Amino acid sequence: MGYRVVVVGATGNVGREMLNILAERAFPIDEIAAVASPRSTGTEIEFGETGQMLKVKNIEHFDFTGWDIALFAAGSGPTKIYAPKAASQGCVVIDNSSLYRMDPDVPLVVPEVNPEAIDGYTARNIIANPNCSTAQMVVALKPLHDKATIRRVVVSTYQSVSGAGKDGMDELFEQSRAIFVGDQVEPKKFTKQIAFNVIPHIDVFLDDGYTKEEWKMVAETKKILDPKIKLTATCVRVPVFIGHSEAINIEFENEITAAEAQDVLREAPGIMLVDKREDGGYVTPVECVGDFATYVSRVREDITVENGLALWCVSDNLRKGAALNAVQIAELLGRRHLKKG
């Protein structure tokens, strides 16, 4: 006996990836529904590479009664309307938007980091997926925190345009082509030219000078991992289609060497350590596309603080940063609570 699963926002980048990953991981499904906005109603989308075609249903008329799990990849606007409706009809919502992440009654879950938090889902029948940049970072931080207790983190992100959706990917492609043929470049999705450039600005600016993306990394890390951790972030959009990278500097309460950190990371769930101190002995975004792992490279000691490490972290943001983490939450929910399949 399997689950009846709904993917909301099924025609977007993350929704399509959710369908792919559900199929790849052979999630126990009795019935799958693809749901999206009225403009996508009636179009067909393949369920992974199974050959099974799904006709997209209209979110405005969809009845969630009798469905077990709804994976939402529809953005905060539609989620605010339809997630409570689904939850009230007995369907557990796993939401990829930022809407519920900091709600005290909604668990914010990364299964490799805080699986026990999922037990609180019954308060609202909703579980939140973290921000893409936070998700891969806390997977890397968790085993190191358990080993030596993290005091402070300084992170600079190099985030791909797919984090801004299809429009962001289209803009990078169109601007790159325009530059090659000598046409005028017009920023639309981004505030400045993204092709052959980097933009130190993701989401809106807050009063303290940080952006909301940077605030999310701080607040979500505290909720997922440990409220005592101090963290500062600089989030940068780079001309990469898929795959977020992060340069992470960590200060610990207790002593930890680079070799000890490598040993810990090598055995940690969800992490692939690729750390050879030679040309090419590290992972870059193009190499992580399509993979489930969070890759860690360039682990080294920071001699400017008493107990410090620096490392490089790369992951497919459409997977671990979004769709994969949502499916892993569904798997965890099944194992701990729903117990089907």
KOLKENU-596205 format. One record per residue (C-alpha): residue number from 1; residue in one letter; x, y, z. Coordinates in steps of 0.05 Angstrom, whole numbers. Each point is the difference from the previous one (the first is absolute). Example, Ala and Ser with C-alpha at 12.3 -4.5 7.8 and 13.67 -1.06 7.14 Angstrom:
2
<resi:1, resn:a, xx:246, yy:-90, zz:156> .
<resi:2, resn:s, xx:27, yy:69, zz:-13> .
This chain:
341
<resi:1, resn:m, xx:0, yy:0, zz:0> .
<resi:2, resn:g, xx:30, yy:67, zz:-22> .
<resi:3, resn:y, xx:-17, yy:73, zz:5> .
<resi:4, resn:r, xx:-44, yy:47, zz:-38> .
<resi:5, resn:v, xx:46, yy:59, zz:-16> .
<resi:6, resn:v, xx:-13, yy:69, zz:-28> .
<resi:7, resn:v, xx:53, yy:45, zz:-30> .
<resi:8, resn:v, xx:-24, yy:72, zz:0> .
<resi:9, resn:g, xx:37, yy:46, zz:-49> .
<resi:10, resn:a, xx:18, yy:-61, zz:-41> .
<resi:11, resn:t, xx:17, yy:38, zz:-63> .
<resi:12, resn:g, xx:55, yy:43, zz:32> .
<resi:13, resn:n, xx:74, yy:-17, zz:7> .
<resi:14, resn:v, xx:-7, yy:-27, zz:71> .
<resi:15, resn:g, xx:-67, yy:-34, zz:-12> .
<resi:16, resn:r, xx:28, yy:-38, zz:-60> .
<resi:17, resn:e, xx:61, yy:-19, zz:42> .
<resi:18, resn:m, xx:-47, yy:-26, zz:55> .
<resi:19, resn:l, xx:-33, yy:-46, zz:-51> .
<resi:20, resn:n, xx:68, yy:-23, zz:-25> .
<resi:21, resn:i, xx:26, yy:-16, zz:70> .
<resi:22, resn:l, xx:-64, yy:-35, zz:23> .
<resi:23, resn:a, xx:9, yy:-46, zz:-60> .
<resi:24, resn:e, xx:75, yy:-8, zz:7> .
<resi:25, resn:r, xx:-4, yy:-19, zz:73> .
<resi:26, resn:a, xx:-60, yy:-46, zz:-12> .
<resi:27, resn:f, xx:-42, yy:35, zz:52> .
<resi:28, resn:p, xx:-58, yy:-47, zz:16> .
<resi:29, resn:i, xx:-57, yy:32, zz:-39> .
<resi:30, resn:d, xx:-69, yy:-27, zz:-15> .
<resi:31, resn:e, xx:-22, yy:63, zz:-36> .
<resi:32, resn:i, xx:35, yy:65, zz:-21> .
<resi:33, resn:a, xx:-32, yy:66, zz:-19> .
<resi:34, resn:a, xx:33, yy:59, zz:-34> .
<resi:35, resn:v, xx:-33, yy:66, zz:19> .
<resi:36, resn:a, xx:15, yy:71, zz:-22> .
<resi:37, resn:s, xx:-32, yy:67, zz:-16> .
<resi:38, resn:p, xx:-58, yy:6, zz:-48> .
<resi:39, resn:r, xx:46, yy:20, zz:-58> .
<resi:40, resn:s, xx:34, yy:-68, zz:3> .
<resi:41, resn:t, xx:-65, yy:-41, zz:7> .
<resi:42, resn:g, xx:-6, yy:-56, zz:-50> .
<resi:43, resn:t, xx:73, yy:-1, zz:-21> .
<resi:44, resn:e, xx:37, yy:-65, zz:8> .
<resi:45, resn:i, xx:63, yy:-13, zz:40> .
<resi:46, resn:e, xx:40, yy:-65, zz:7> .
<resi:47, resn:f, xx:7, yy:-33, zz:67> .
<resi:48, resn:g, xx:76, yy:-4, zz:1> .
<resi:49, resn:e, xx:25, yy:-46, zz:-55> .
<resi:50, resn:t, xx:-55, yy:-51, zz:12> .
<resi:51, resn:g, xx:-37, yy:15, zz:-65> .
<resi:52, resn:q, xx:-62, yy:14, zz:41> .
<resi:53, resn:m, xx:-31, yy:66, zz:-22> .
<resi:54, resn:l, xx:-39, yy:42, zz:50> .
<resi:55, resn:k, xx:-53, yy:49, zz:-21> .
<resi:56, resn:v, xx:8, yy:63, zz:42> .
<resi:57, resn:k, xx:-59, yy:17, zz:44> .
<resi:58, resn:n, xx:-25, yy:69, zz:20> .
<resi:59, resn:i, xx:20, yy:19, zz:71> .
<resi:60, resn:e, xx:-63, yy:43, zz:7> .
<resi:61, resn:h, xx:-45, yy:-61, zz:-6> .
<resi:62, resn:f, xx:44, yy:-55, zz:30> .
<resi:63, resn:d, xx:-29, yy:-39, zz:59> .
<resi:64, resn:f, xx:55, yy:-24, zz:48> .
<resi:65, resn:t, xx:-46, yy:-47, zz:38> .
<resi:66, resn:g, xx:27, yy:-71, zz:0> .
<resi:67, resn:w, xx:70, yy:20, zz:-22> .
<resi:68, resn:d, xx:57, yy:-15, zz:48> .
<resi:69, resn:i, xx:56, yy:49, zz:-17> .
<resi:70, resn:a, xx:3, yy:65, zz:-40> .
<resi:71, resn:l, xx:68, yy:26, zz:-22> .
<resi:72, resn:f, xx:-8, yy:75, zz:-11> .
<resi:73, resn:a, xx:46, yy:36, zz:-49> .
<resi:74, resn:a, xx:-47, yy:56, zz:-17> .
<resi:75, resn:g, xx:29, yy:61, zz:35> .
<resi:76, resn:s, xx:-26, yy:36, zz:62> .
<resi:77, resn:g, xx:-61, yy:31, zz:-33> .
<resi:78, resn:p, xx:-37, yy:-63, zz:-23> .
<resi:79, resn:t, xx:27, yy:-38, zz:61> .
<resi:80, resn:k, xx:-32, yy:50, zz:48> .
<resi:81, resn:i, xx:-68, yy:-16, zz:-33> .
<resi:82, resn:y, xx:4, yy:-74, zz:-13> .
<resi:83, resn:a, xx:47, yy:-31, zz:51> .
<resi:84, resn:p, xx:-47, yy:13, zz:59> .
<resi:85, resn:k, xx:-57, yy:-28, zz:-43> .
<resi:86, resn:a, xx:39, yy:-64, zz:-14> .
<resi:87, resn:a, xx:22, yy:-7, zz:73> .
<resi:88, resn:s, xx:-72, yy:9, zz:25> .
<resi:89, resn:q, xx:-22, yy:-55, zz:-47> .
<resi:90, resn:g, xx:48, yy:-50, zz:31> .
<resi:91, resn:c, xx:57, yy:5, zz:-50> .
<resi:92, resn:v, xx:69, yy:13, zz:30> .
<resi:93, resn:v, xx:33, yy:60, zz:-35> .
<resi:94, resn:i, xx:75, yy:3, zz:-13> .
<resi:95, resn:d, xx:11, yy:72, zz:-22> .
<resi:96, resn:n, xx:61, yy:26, zz:-38> .
<resi:97, resn:s, xx:-17, yy:74, zz:7> .
<resi:98, resn:s, xx:23, yy:46, zz:55> .
<resi:99, resn:l, xx:-70, yy:10, zz:27> .
<resi:100, resn:y, xx:1, yy:-48, zz:59> .
<resi:101, resn:r, xx:74, yy:-8, zz:15> .
<resi:102, resn:m, xx:2, yy:44, zz:62> .
<resi:103, resn:d, xx:-70, yy:-19, zz:25> .
<resi:104, resn:p, xx:12, yy:-30, zz:70> .
<resi:105, resn:d, xx:-56, yy:-51, zz:-13> .
<resi:106, resn:v, xx:31, yy:-25, zz:-66> .
<resi:107, resn:p, xx:63, yy:-44, zz:2> .
<resi:108, resn:l, xx:57, yy:22, zz:-46> .
<resi:109, resn:v, xx:34, yy:-65, zz:-19> .
<resi:110, resn:v, xx:64, yy:-25, zz:-32> .
<resi:111, resn:p, xx:-4, yy:-75, zz:11> .
<resi:112, resn:e, xx:76, yy:-10, zz:8> .
<resi:113, resn:v, xx:1, yy:56, zz:52> .
<resi:114, resn:n, xx:-63, yy:3, zz:43> .
<resi:115, resn:p, xx:-45, yy:-60, zz:-17> .
<resi:116, resn:e, xx:-33, yy:1, zz:68> .
<resi:117, resn:a, xx:-30, yy:70, zz:-14> .
<resi:118, resn:i, xx:-49, yy:-32, zz:-49> .
<resi:119, resn:d, xx:-40, yy:-27, zz:59> .
<resi:120, resn:g, xx:-29, yy:69, zz:10> .
<resi:121, resn:y, xx:-36, yy:0, zz:-68> .
<resi:122, resn:t, xx:-68, yy:-17, zz:31> .
<resi:123, resn:a, xx:-8, yy:70, zz:28> .
<resi:124, resn:r, xx:-15, yy:28, zz:-70> .
<resi:125, resn:n, xx:6, yy:-62, zz:-45> .
<resi:126, resn:i, xx:55, yy:40, zz:-36> .
<resi:127, resn:i, xx:75, yy:-11, zz:-4> .
<resi:128, resn:a, xx:47, yy:53, zz:-28> .
<resi:129, resn:n, xx:59, yy:-10, zz:-47> .
<resi:130, resn:p, xx:59, yy:47, zz:14> .
<resi:131, resn:n, xx:31, yy:50, zz:-47> .
<resi:132, resn:c, xx:45, yy:-32, zz:-53> .
<resi:133, resn:s, xx:63, yy:33, zz:25> .
<resi:134, resn:t, xx:-15, yy:-19, zz:72> .
<resi:135, resn:a, xx:-16, yy:-73, zz:-15> .
<resi:136, resn:q, xx:68, yy:-19, zz:-28> .
<resi:137, resn:m, xx:37, yy:40, zz:52> .
<resi:138, resn:v, xx:-32, yy:-32, zz:61> .
<resi:139, resn:v, xx:12, yy:-69, zz:-29> .
<resi:140, resn:a, xx:74, yy:17, zz:0> .
<resi:141, resn:l, xx:-1, yy:35, zz:68> .
<resi:142, resn:k, xx:-39, yy:-53, zz:39> .
<resi:143, resn:p, xx:54, yy:-54, zz:8> .
<resi:144, resn:l, xx:52, yy:53, zz:16> .
<resi:145, resn:h, xx:-46, yy:32, zz:52> .
<resi:146, resn:d, xx:-9, yy:-68, zz:32> .
<resi:147, resn:k, xx:75, yy:-10, zz:2> .
<resi:148, resn:a, xx:25, yy:67, zz:26> .
<resi:149, resn:t, xx:-60, yy:48, zz:11> .
<resi:150, resn:i, xx:-4, yy:58, zz:-49> .
<resi:151, resn:r, xx:4, yy:70, zz:30> .
<resi:152, resn:r, xx:-1, yy:44, zz:-63> .
<resi:153, resn:v, xx:-7, yy:-7, zz:-75> .
<resi:154, resn:v, xx:18, yy:48, zz:-56> .
<resi:155, resn:v, xx:-27, yy:-22, zz:-67> .
<resi:156, resn:s, xx:4, yy:30, zz:-70> .
<resi:157, resn:t, xx:-46, yy:-32, zz:-51> .
<resi:158, resn:y, xx:7, yy:-6, zz:-75> .
<resi:159, resn:q, xx:-72, yy:-15, zz:-20> .
<resi:160, resn:s, xx:-22, yy:-23, zz:-69> .
<resi:161, resn:v, xx:-54, yy:35, zz:-41> .
<resi:162, resn:s, xx:-47, yy:-60, zz:6> .
<resi:163, resn:g, xx:-12, yy:23, zz:71> .
<resi:164, resn:a, xx:-39, yy:56, zz:-33> .
<resi:165, resn:g, xx:-42, yy:-48, zz:-41> .
<resi:166, resn:k, xx:-7, yy:-10, zz:-75> .
<resi:167, resn:d, xx:1, yy:76, zz:-12> .
<resi:168, resn:g, xx:69, yy:4, zz:32> .
<resi:169, resn:m, xx:27, yy:-57, zz:-43> .
<resi:170, resn:d, xx:-30, yy:31, zz:-63> .
<resi:171, resn:e, xx:31, yy:68, zz:16> .
<resi:172, resn:l, xx:70, yy:-30, zz:8> .
<resi:173, resn:f, xx:-7, yy:-37, zz:-66> .
<resi:174, resn:e, xx:-28, yy:60, zz:-38> .
<resi:175, resn:q, xx:51, yy:49, zz:27> .
<resi:176, resn:s, xx:58, yy:-46, zz:-15> .
<resi:177, resn:r, xx:-24, yy:-9, zz:-72> .
<resi:178, resn:a, xx:-11, yy:76, zz:-7> .
<resi:179, resn:i, xx:71, yy:15, zz:24> .
<resi:180, resn:f, xx:30, yy:-49, zz:-49> .
<resi:181, resn:v, xx:-36, yy:31, zz:-60> .
<resi:182, resn:g, xx:8, yy:72, zz:24> .
<resi:183, resn:d, xx:-73, yy:14, zz:18> .
<resi:184, resn:q, xx:-23, yy:44, zz:56> .
<resi:185, resn:v, xx:-8, yy:-34, zz:69> .
<resi:186, resn:e, xx:-62, yy:19, zz:39> .
<resi:187, resn:p, xx:-7, yy:-26, zz:72> .
<resi:188, resn:k, xx:-71, yy:-21, zz:16> .
<resi:189, resn:k, xx:-1, yy:-54, zz:53> .
<resi:190, resn:f, xx:64, yy:24, zz:34> .
<resi:191, resn:t, xx:20, yy:70, zz:21> .
<resi:192, resn:k, xx:63, yy:0, zz:-42> .
<resi:193, resn:q, xx:30, yy:-39, zz:-58> .
<resi:194, resn:i, xx:10, yy:-73, zz:23> .
<resi:195, resn:a, xx:38, yy:-27, zz:-60> .
<resi:196, resn:f, xx:75, yy:3, zz:13> .
<resi:197, resn:n, xx:-14, yy:37, zz:65> .
<resi:198, resn:v, xx:-16, yy:-12, zz:73> .
<resi:199, resn:i, xx:-55, yy:36, zz:40> .
<resi:200, resn:p, xx:7, yy:6, zz:76> .
<resi:201, resn:h, xx:-75, yy:5, zz:9> .
<resi:202, resn:i, xx:-52, yy:-55, zz:8> .
<resi:203, resn:d, xx:-71, yy:17, zz:24> .
<resi:204, resn:v, xx:-19, yy:67, zz:30> .
<resi:205, resn:f, xx:44, yy:45, zz:44> .
<resi:206, resn:l, xx:-16, yy:5, zz:74> .
<resi:207, resn:d, xx:10, yy:61, zz:45> .
<resi:208, resn:d, xx:66, yy:-26, zz:28> .
<resi:209, resn:g, xx:31, yy:-6, zz:-70> .
<resi:210, resn:y, xx:-5, yy:-75, zz:-6> .
<resi:211, resn:t, xx:-46, yy:-31, zz:-52> .
<resi:212, resn:k, xx:-58, yy:-46, zz:17> .
<resi:213, resn:e, xx:38, yy:-59, zz:-30> .
<resi:214, resn:e, xx:57, yy:13, zz:49> .
<resi:215, resn:w, xx:-49, yy:7, zz:58> .
<resi:216, resn:k, xx:-32, yy:-67, zz:-20> .
<resi:217, resn:m, xx:67, yy:-36, zz:6> .
<resi:218, resn:v, xx:9, yy:28, zz:70> .
<resi:219, resn:a, xx:-70, yy:-13, zz:26> .
<resi:220, resn:e, xx:-9, yy:-68, zz:-32> .
<resi:221, resn:t, xx:68, yy:-26, zz:24> .
<resi:222, resn:k, xx:-18, yy:19, zz:71> .
<resi:223, resn:k, xx:-67, yy:-35, zz:-5> .
<resi:224, resn:i, xx:27, yy:-63, zz:-33> .
<resi:225, resn:l, xx:67, yy:-9, zz:32> .
<resi:226, resn:d, xx:11, yy:41, zz:64> .
<resi:227, resn:p, xx:-26, yy:69, zz:22> .
<resi:228, resn:k, xx:67, yy:15, zz:33> .
<resi:229, resn:i, xx:39, yy:1, zz:-66> .
<resi:230, resn:k, xx:20, yy:69, zz:-24> .
<resi:231, resn:l, xx:-2, yy:7, zz:-75> .
<resi:232, resn:t, xx:12, yy:54, zz:-52> .
<resi:233, resn:a, xx:-12, yy:-9, zz:-74> .
<resi:234, resn:t, xx:14, yy:35, zz:-66> .
<resi:235, resn:c, xx:-44, yy:-28, zz:-55> .
<resi:236, resn:v, xx:23, yy:9, zz:-72> .
<resi:237, resn:r, xx:-33, yy:-18, zz:-66> .
<resi:238, resn:v, xx:49, yy:-28, zz:-51> .
<resi:239, resn:p, xx:-6, yy:-18, zz:-74> .
<resi:240, resn:v, xx:-9, yy:-75, zz:11> .
<resi:241, resn:f, xx:-63, yy:-35, zz:-22> .
<resi:242, resn:i, xx:-6, yy:-53, zz:55> .
<resi:243, resn:g, xx:39, yy:-13, zz:64> .
<resi:244, resn:h, xx:12, yy:43, zz:60> .
<resi:245, resn:s, xx:70, yy:8, zz:30> .
<resi:246, resn:e, xx:20, yy:25, zz:68> .
<resi:247, resn:a, xx:65, yy:21, zz:33> .
<resi:248, resn:i, xx:-10, yy:-15, zz:73> .
<resi:249, resn:n, xx:44, yy:23, zz:58> .
<resi:250, resn:i, xx:-15, yy:-33, zz:67> .
<resi:251, resn:e, xx:23, yy:16, zz:71> .
<resi:252, resn:f, xx:-8, yy:-55, zz:52> .
<resi:253, resn:e, xx:-4, yy:-5, zz:75> .
<resi:254, resn:n, xx:46, yy:-60, zz:1> .
<resi:255, resn:e, xx:63, yy:-19, zz:-38> .
<resi:256, resn:i, xx:-9, yy:-35, zz:-67> .
<resi:257, resn:t, xx:53, yy:-11, zz:-53> .
<resi:258, resn:a, xx:-11, yy:-2, zz:-75> .
<resi:259, resn:a, xx:16, yy:-75, zz:0> .
<resi:260, resn:e, xx:-51, yy:-13, zz:55> .
<resi:261, resn:a, xx:-52, yy:41, zz:-38> .
<resi:262, resn:q, xx:14, yy:-39, zz:-64> .
<resi:263, resn:d, xx:-10, yy:-66, zz:38> .
<resi:264, resn:v, xx:-66, yy:25, zz:29> .
<resi:265, resn:l, xx:-26, yy:26, zz:-67> .
<resi:266, resn:r, xx:20, yy:-63, zz:-36> .
<resi:267, resn:e, xx:-48, yy:-41, zz:43> .
<resi:268, resn:a, xx:-56, yy:51, zz:5> .
<resi:269, resn:p, xx:-68, yy:-13, zz:-34> .
<resi:270, resn:g, xx:-14, yy:40, zz:-63> .
<resi:271, resn:i, xx:72, yy:23, zz:-9> .
<resi:272, resn:m, xx:51, yy:-19, zz:-52> .
<resi:273, resn:l, xx:71, yy:22, zz:19> .
<resi:274, resn:v, xx:43, yy:15, zz:-61> .
<resi:275, resn:d, xx:62, yy:33, zz:28> .
<resi:276, resn:k, xx:66, yy:-13, zz:-36> .
<resi:277, resn:r, xx:51, yy:56, zz:6> .
<resi:278, resn:e, xx:16, yy:0, zz:-73> .
<resi:279, resn:d, xx:-25, yy:29, zz:-65> .
<resi:280, resn:g, xx:-73, yy:-19, zz:-8> .
<resi:281, resn:g, xx:-4, yy:-34, zz:67> .
<resi:282, resn:y, xx:-64, yy:35, zz:19> .
<resi:283, resn:v, xx:-72, yy:4, zz:-26> .
<resi:284, resn:t, xx:-30, yy:58, zz:-40> .
<resi:285, resn:p, xx:-74, yy:14, zz:-15> .
<resi:286, resn:v, xx:-1, yy:-32, zz:-70> .
<resi:287, resn:e, xx:23, yy:-66, zz:31> .
<resi:288, resn:c, xx:-55, yy:-3, zz:52> .
<resi:289, resn:v, xx:-59, yy:9, zz:-46> .
<resi:290, resn:g, xx:-48, yy:-58, zz:4> .
<resi:291, resn:d, xx:32, yy:-29, zz:62> .
<resi:292, resn:f, xx:-31, yy:-10, zz:69> .
<resi:293, resn:a, xx:62, yy:14, zz:41> .
<resi:294, resn:t, xx:25, yy:62, zz:33> .
<resi:295, resn:y, xx:74, yy:4, zz:-20> .
<resi:296, resn:v, xx:53, yy:27, zz:47> .
<resi:297, resn:s, xx:71, yy:18, zz:-23> .
<resi:298, resn:r, xx:59, yy:43, zz:21> .
<resi:299, resn:v, xx:-4, yy:-15, zz:75> .
<resi:300, resn:r, xx:56, yy:37, zz:35> .
<resi:301, resn:e, xx:17, yy:32, zz:66> .
<resi:302, resn:d, xx:-11, yy:74, zz:11> .
<resi:303, resn:i, xx:61, yy:24, zz:38> .
<resi:304, resn:t, xx:-31, yy:69, zz:15> .
<resi:305, resn:v, xx:-44, yy:-29, zz:55> .
<resi:306, resn:e, xx:13, yy:-50, zz:55> .
<resi:307, resn:n, xx:-45, yy:-56, zz:-26> .
<resi:308, resn:g, xx:-17, yy:16, zz:-72> .
<resi:309, resn:l, xx:-13, yy:-35, zz:-66> .
<resi:310, resn:a, xx:-14, yy:22, zz:-70> .
<resi:311, resn:l, xx:-34, yy:-42, zz:-53> .
<resi:312, resn:w, xx:-35, yy:1, zz:-68> .
<resi:313, resn:c, xx:-70, yy:-28, zz:-8> .
<resi:314, resn:v, xx:-37, yy:-14, zz:-65> .
<resi:315, resn:s, xx:-69, yy:-30, zz:-15> .
<resi:316, resn:d, xx:-54, yy:-3, zz:-53> .
<resi:317, resn:n, xx:-47, yy:53, zz:27> .
<resi:318, resn:l, xx:-60, yy:-28, zz:-38> .
<resi:319, resn:r, xx:12, yy:-67, zz:35> .
<resi:320, resn:k, xx:28, yy:4, zz:71> .
<resi:321, resn:g, xx:-19, yy:73, zz:4> .
<resi:322, resn:a, xx:-72, yy:-13, zz:-19> .
<resi:323, resn:a, xx:-30, yy:-62, zz:-32> .
<resi:324, resn:l, xx:44, yy:-54, zz:30> .
<resi:325, resn:n, xx:-6, yy:26, zz:71> .
<resi:326, resn:a, xx:-76, yy:2, zz:-8> .
<resi:327, resn:v, xx:-2, yy:-72, zz:-24> .
<resi:328, resn:q, xx:47, yy:-20, zz:57> .
<resi:329, resn:i, xx:-49, yy:33, zz:48> .
<resi:330, resn:a, xx:-56, yy:-41, zz:-31> .
<resi:331, resn:e, xx:41, yy:-63, zz:10> .
<resi:332, resn:l, xx:15, yy:18, zz:72> .
<resi:333, resn:l, xx:-74, yy:16, zz:12> .
<resi:334, resn:g, xx:-18, yy:-68, zz:-27> .
<resi:335, resn:r, xx:51, yy:-37, zz:43> .
<resi:336, resn:r, xx:-16, yy:36, zz:65> .
<resi:337, resn:h, xx:-75, yy:14, zz:-5> .
<resi:338, resn:l, xx:-42, yy:-20, zz:-61> .
<resi:339, resn:k, xx:32, yy:-69, zz:-7> .
<resi:340, resn:k, xx:-26, yy:-20, zz:-69> .
<resi:341, resn:g, xx:40, yy:-32, zz:-56> .
